[in-house]
Amino acid sequence: MRQGTRYSRLRRTCSVTISSNEHLLIFHGVDSVYGAYHTYTALLSDDSELLAVTPEPISSPRPSDYFGARPTTLFPCGATLIGNEVLLSAGKDDEITLILSAALDAVMERMKFIAP
């Protein structure tokens, strides 16, 4: 996240080891205009080098799914990899817990790789 953008406030994170030397970091940023939480991913090497990042959110709150006390919040709490499926537990509206899933390949396709 670049300083000065709408989504520059990095918040809660979790990660999943996807290979012997790569880790998928899952985190959310808070939209400073509306206060909405958006989930992003980054690919890190074992030595914490940033290899890639999703330039757009992989998940954003949808008030139509559930409308609670804070309808613009959706924040990652924990993640695991089962086969090729990333499972993510997330808090929604500060009231309920969701289990979200996505194919690892689909998440990786959304990544923008950083040139060496």
PyMOL commands that set and color helices and strands:
alter all, ss='L'
color gray80, all
select helices_A, chain A and resi 104-109
alter helices_A, ss='H'
color red, helices_A
select strands_A, chain A and resi 9-19+22-30+37-45+50-53+74-82+85-92+96-103+112-113
alter strands_A, ss='S'
color yellow, strands_A
deselect
rebuild
show_as cartoon
